[in-house]
């Protein structure tokens, strides 16, 4: 599975997120000094979680306020009941990388 560059580590302030160009989209979050990657789409309302509120490794969906653990993907509050998929993250040479499935790549890996 390929590792794709999400952003430079310094680009994401604490509590911010960036969407990785994959299909379906993956969001990378910066919270509590760590980087986390999950599916970007809320499992309840089909809304981008990168637009949500992030604090203490939890993201709150801006649409209906469902909360998810960024470490595990677990749905923490209603109306969401389904967990988010999570992805491995690594920081290398100041850049943040996410490991995704080959099938999720928008552009072929050369």
Secondary structure, 3 states (H helix, E strand, C coil): CCEEEEEEHHHCCCCCEEEECECCCEEEEEECCEEEEEECECCCCCCEHHHCEEECCEEECCCCCCEEECCCCCECCCCCCCCCCEECEEEECCEEEEECCHHHECCCCC
